[in-house]
Amino acid sequence: MKRSLNLILAAGVFAFASCSTGTDNKAETTAAHESSNVTDTVSAKPQFEDPKTEAVYEHYLHLSNALIQSNGEEAQSGAVALQTALSEAGSDKGADLAGRVASIKGLDAQRAELEELTKVVEALVKAGKLTSGVIYKQYCPMAGNNKGAYWLSSEKDIKNPYFGEEMLNCGETKEEIGIRD
């Protein structure tokens, strides 16, 4: 009886070890496959010659992504960081706009400020020297009480910050901002 129990225990350990080895290889193969697909669908992160412009754009994305996720508190946090970055980049108008977003608690009011903020950030991005990546200027015809509004994104896929989950994929890419010679 003791011998049978030892045999069953040994067989279980052997089976577990065999499955673990196979699972690791499968996981490595899956991870390698997934990482090769990622490069096909996700653009390289935009980088700029001027670190101040890069900081502005990164904090703008922070704010925009928080609005996409309908997270007002995180939008405020992103706006505070954007306000600082815009101030350091010399954009008083942009810093004031970001400061307004930082002081607003309601998502609708935060989203209403995004259009003007986008115009300021777009001007900085276009004036700055992009060294890698692409920035997509995207448009939703229903934003701003059906007047339409733009936003900037590092992803070609539409993720609308003006409506979040409500109308996540509403919009289209109007322009690709890339490296200029």
C-alpha positions as CSV (number, residue, x, y, z in Angstrom):
1,M,0.0,0.0,0.0
2,K,2.8,2.3,0.9
3,R,4.6,1.4,-2.3
4,S,1.4,2.2,-4.4
5,L,1.1,5.6,-2.7
6,N,4.7,6.4,-3.5
7,L,4.2,5.4,-7.1
8,I,1.1,7.5,-7.5
9,L,3.0,10.5,-5.8
10,A,6.0,10.0,-8.1
11,A,3.7,9.8,-11.2
12,G,2.0,13.0,-10.1
13,V,5.3,14.9,-9.7
14,F,6.5,13.6,-13.1
15,A,3.2,14.7,-14.7
16,F,3.3,18.1,-13.1
17,A,7.0,18.7,-14.2
18,S,6.1,17.6,-17.7
19,C,3.1,19.9,-17.9
20,S,5.1,22.8,-16.5
21,T,7.8,22.5,-19.0
22,G,5.3,22.4,-21.9
23,T,3.4,25.3,-20.5
24,D,6.5,27.5,-20.2
25,N,7.4,26.8,-23.9
26,K,3.8,27.5,-24.9
27,A,3.8,30.7,-22.9
28,E,7.1,31.8,-24.5
29,T,5.8,31.0,-28.0
30,T,2.6,32.9,-27.3
31,A,4.4,35.9,-25.9
32,A,6.8,36.0,-28.8
33,H,3.8,35.7,-31.2
34,E,1.9,38.5,-29.4
35,S,4.9,40.8,-29.3
36,S,5.4,40.4,-33.1
37,N,1.8,41.4,-33.6
38,V,2.1,44.4,-31.3
39,T,4.7,46.0,-33.6
40,D,2.3,45.5,-36.5
41,T,-0.6,47.4,-34.9
42,V,0.9,50.0,-32.5
43,S,2.8,53.0,-33.7
44,A,6.2,53.8,-32.2
45,K,5.9,56.3,-29.3
46,P,6.4,59.8,-30.7
47,Q,9.6,61.4,-29.5
48,F,10.8,64.9,-29.9
49,E,14.1,66.7,-30.1
50,D,12.9,69.1,-27.4
51,P,12.2,67.3,-24.1
52,K,9.8,70.1,-23.1
53,T,7.6,69.4,-26.1
54,E,7.8,65.7,-25.4
55,A,6.7,66.3,-21.8
56,V,3.7,68.4,-23.0
57,Y,2.6,65.7,-25.4
58,E,3.0,62.9,-22.8
59,H,0.9,64.8,-20.2
60,Y,-1.7,65.7,-22.9
61,L,-2.0,62.0,-23.6
62,H,-2.4,61.3,-19.8
63,L,-5.3,63.8,-19.7
64,S,-6.9,62.5,-22.9
65,N,-6.6,58.8,-21.8
66,A,-8.2,59.7,-18.5
67,L,-11.1,61.3,-20.4
68,I,-11.4,58.2,-22.6
69,Q,-11.7,56.1,-19.5
70,S,-14.2,58.6,-18.0
71,N,-12.0,59.1,-15.0
72,G,-12.4,62.7,-13.8
73,E,-10.0,62.5,-11.0
74,E,-7.2,61.1,-13.2
75,A,-8.1,63.8,-15.8
76,Q,-7.4,66.4,-13.1
77,S,-4.1,64.8,-12.3
78,G,-3.1,64.7,-15.9
79,A,-4.2,68.4,-16.3
80,V,-2.0,69.4,-13.3
81,A,1.0,67.8,-14.9
82,L,0.1,69.2,-18.3
83,Q,-0.2,72.7,-16.8
84,T,3.3,72.5,-15.4
85,A,4.7,71.1,-18.7
86,L,3.0,73.8,-20.7
87,S,4.3,76.5,-18.4
88,E,7.9,75.1,-18.7
89,A,7.5,75.1,-22.5
90,G,6.5,78.8,-22.4
91,S,2.8,78.5,-23.2
92,D,0.9,80.6,-20.8
93,K,-2.3,80.2,-22.7
94,G,-2.0,76.4,-22.6
95,A,-1.0,76.4,-18.9
96,D,-4.1,78.5,-18.1
97,L,-6.3,76.1,-20.1
98,A,-4.8,73.0,-18.4
99,G,-5.2,74.8,-15.0
100,R,-9.0,75.2,-15.7
101,V,-9.3,71.5,-16.5
102,A,-7.4,70.7,-13.3
103,S,-9.9,72.7,-11.2
104,I,-13.0,71.2,-12.8
105,K,-14.6,68.1,-11.3
106,G,-17.3,67.2,-13.9
107,L,-16.3,65.1,-16.9
108,D,-18.5,67.0,-19.4
109,A,-16.9,70.3,-18.4
110,Q,-13.4,68.8,-18.5
111,R,-14.1,67.4,-22.0
112,A,-15.4,70.8,-23.1
113,E,-12.0,72.3,-22.4
114,L,-10.1,69.7,-24.4
115,E,-10.8,71.2,-27.8
116,E,-8.9,74.5,-27.0
117,L,-6.2,72.6,-25.2
118,T,-5.7,70.4,-28.2
119,K,-5.2,73.5,-30.5
120,V,-2.4,74.7,-28.2
121,V,-0.7,71.3,-27.9
122,E,-1.0,70.7,-31.7
123,A,0.7,74.0,-32.4
124,L,3.6,73.1,-30.0
125,V,3.8,69.6,-31.5
126,K,4.0,70.9,-35.1
127,A,6.5,73.5,-34.2
128,G,8.7,71.0,-32.3
129,K,10.9,68.6,-34.1
130,L,9.4,65.1,-34.0
131,T,12.3,62.6,-34.2
132,S,10.3,59.4,-34.3
133,G,6.7,58.1,-34.4
134,V,3.5,59.5,-35.7
135,I,0.8,61.6,-34.1
136,Y,-2.7,61.3,-35.3
137,K,-5.0,64.3,-35.4
138,Q,-8.5,62.8,-35.0
139,Y,-11.9,64.3,-35.3
140,C,-15.4,63.6,-33.9
141,P,-18.2,65.4,-35.7
142,M,-20.6,65.1,-32.7
143,A,-18.3,66.7,-30.1
144,G,-18.8,70.2,-29.0
145,N,-22.6,70.1,-29.4
146,N,-22.4,68.6,-32.9
147,K,-19.9,71.4,-34.0
148,G,-17.1,68.8,-34.1
149,A,-13.8,68.8,-32.3
150,Y,-10.3,67.4,-32.7
151,W,-7.9,65.6,-30.4
152,L,-4.4,64.1,-30.8
153,S,-3.4,60.5,-30.4
154,S,-0.5,58.2,-30.7
155,E,-2.8,55.4,-31.9
156,K,-4.4,55.1,-35.3
157,D,-7.4,53.4,-33.7
158,I,-10.1,55.8,-32.7
159,K,-10.6,56.2,-28.9
160,N,-12.8,59.3,-28.4
161,P,-12.0,61.3,-25.3
162,Y,-15.1,63.5,-25.8
163,F,-17.5,60.7,-25.1
164,G,-15.5,57.9,-23.6
165,E,-17.2,54.5,-23.5
166,E,-20.5,56.1,-24.7
167,M,-19.1,56.6,-28.2
168,L,-15.6,55.2,-27.9
169,N,-15.0,54.7,-31.7
170,C,-16.8,57.7,-33.0
171,G,-14.5,59.7,-35.2
172,E,-11.8,59.5,-37.9
173,T,-8.2,60.4,-38.4
174,K,-7.9,63.6,-40.4
175,E,-4.1,64.1,-40.4
176,E,-0.9,62.2,-39.6
177,I,1.8,64.4,-38.1
178,G,5.2,62.8,-38.7
179,I,8.8,63.6,-39.1
180,R,9.6,66.5,-41.4
181,D,12.8,66.7,-43.4
